[in-house]
Amino acid sequence: MVRAIFLCGILALGACASVQEGTRQRIFVKVAPWSAACHGTGVDGQTVGAFDPATHIYTVDKSRDDIQLACTAPGYKDKTVTLHPKPSDWSLFDDTAFEIGLVDTLSGAIQKYDTTAALVLEPAGRTMPLPAGQLATALRGRTVYLVDHRSSADVVDYYEPDGRLVRRDNKCETAGRWTVRAGVGGQELCVTLYDTKLTTACYGVTGTIDALEYHDTAAAEDGPTLIAWQTLPDNPERLSWAAPRCLARAPY
């Protein structure tokens, strides 16, 4: 009797991955520039899933197979990343259920992909500086979401209208100030952060208001250091200049 109840419990859990998590999942594609279009292909080269350019959500069926996610944007080189499936939290139950012929293991429903994918597209050529006077206007009172071109780390800047700045680098916020000045090749954005010591970095900013690229003037290498993948009005992240904080985990 006890054994029968145990087997019934296993049978009930056999589709736990499907019931608890569903057979489809949504992946947030963090791509710079934001205007990029993306699509996924499976191992057979056929299109897999659907990408919404408005929300950057890629919806796909769970599978045991890798997905090649490719993104393209005018003026940038194409880039592809591989999405690898991983066991879901219910895989322990489903692996047990597999022994008695249940379907989640076979269908791939016990697998899932990471909930975010990050791609930074490399410019195909040198982008032009913003016209005189537009840089300060493009930043003032806005939040800019950036990706570090070298490490793919997240950087979020809120440029307060009075020149104050709050930067969240990965998980922690730092207060500072921002100014725009004339540089060698055009306008430069200078950011001073009040960390354990004052640090100042200046960037030549190129691209368009919707696709900003920050070129560190002190960097030896060519190409952008930071690329914006989204800009939003005001301060939707509620970054605090008066009371900077650290998050428990990175939000993107």
Long-range contacts (C-beta under 8 A, 24 or more apart in sequence): 7-100, 10-93, 10-96, 10-97, 10-100, 11-97, 11-100, 11-102, 13-90, 13-93, 13-94, 13-96, 13-97, 14-93, 14-94, 14-97, 14-100, 14-102, 14-103, 14-104, 15-97, 15-102, 15-103, 15-104, 15-109, 16-90, 16-93, 16-94, 16-104, 17-62, 17-88, 17-90, 17-91, 17-93, 17-94, 17-104, 17-109, 17-110, 18-104, 18-109, 20-90, 21-62, 21-88, 21-89, 21-90, 21-109, 21-112, 22-62, 23-61, 23-62, 23-107, 23-109, 24-59, 24-60, 24-61, 24-62, 25-59, 25-60, 25-62, 25-112, 25-113, 25-115, 26-57, 26-58, 26-59, 26-115, 27-57, 27-58, 27-59, 27-60, 27-83, 27-113, 27-114, 27-115, 27-116, 27-117, 28-56, 28-57, 28-58, 28-115, 28-116, 28-117, 28-252, 29-56, 29-57, 29-58, 29-69, 29-71, 29-116, 29-117, 29-119, 30-56, 30-116, 30-117, 30-118, 30-119, 30-147, 30-154, 30-229, 30-252, 31-56, 31-71, 31-118, 31-119, 31-120, 31-121, 31-229, 32-119, 32-120, 32-121, 32-146, 32-147, 32-211, 32-227, 32-228, 32-229, 33-73, 33-76, 33-121, 33-207, 33-210, 33-211, 33-227, 33-228, 33-229, 34-210, 34-211, 34-228, 34-229, 34-230, 35-73, 35-74, 35-210, 35-211, 36-71, 36-72, 36-73, 36-76, 36-119, 36-121, 37-71, 37-72, 37-73, 38-69, 38-70, 38-71, 38-72, 38-119, 39-69, 39-70, 40-67, 40-68, 40-69, 40-70, 40-83, 41-67, 41-68, 41-70, 42-67, 42-68, 58-117, 60-113, 61-108, 62-88, 62-107, 62-108, 62-109, 62-110, 62-111, 62-112, 62-113, 63-108, 63-111, 64-108, 64-111, 65-108, 67-113, 69-117, 69-119, 71-119, 71-121, 72-121, 73-121, 75-123, 75-124, 75-125, 75-127, 76-121, 76-122, 76-123, 76-124, 77-121, 77-122, 77-123, 77-124, 78-121, 79-119, 79-120, 79-121, 79-122, 81-117, 81-118, 81-119, 83-113, 83-114, 83-117, 84-113, 85-111, 85-112, 85-113, 86-111, 86-112, 86-113, 86-114, 87-111, 88-112, 116-252, 118-147, 118-152, 120-147, 120-149, 120-152, 120-227, 121-227, 122-149, 122-223, 123-213, 123-223, 123-224, 126-206, 127-206, 127-207, 127-213, 128-206, 128-207, 129-185, 129-186, 129-187, 129-204, 129-205, 129-206, 130-186, 130-187, 130-205, 130-206, 130-207, 130-208, 130-209, 132-186, 132-187, 134-209, 135-180, 135-187, 135-189, 135-205, 136-180, 136-187, 138-209, 138-212, 138-231, 139-178, 139-180, 139-189, 141-233, 141-234, 142-231, 142-232, 142-233, 142-234, 143-231, 143-232, 143-233, 143-234, 143-235, 143-236, 143-237, 143-239, 144-212, 144-228, 144-230, 144-231, 145-228, 145-229, 145-230, 145-231, 145-232, 145-252, 146-214, 146-226, 146-227, 146-228, 146-229, 147-226, 147-227, 147-229, 148-225, 148-226, 149-223, 149-224, 149-225, 149-226, 149-227, 150-225, 154-250, 154-251, 154-252, 155-226, 156-237, 156-239, 157-191, 158-235, 158-237, 158-239, 160-241, 164-241, 165-191, 165-192, 165-193, 165-241, 166-239, 166-240, 166-241, 166-244, 167-191, 167-193, 168-237, 168-239, 168-247, 170-250, 171-246, 171-247, 171-248, 171-249, 171-250, 172-244, 172-245, 172-246, 172-247, 173-239, 173-240, 173-244, 173-245, 173-246, 174-244, 175-241, 175-242, 175-244, 183-217, 188-217, 189-214
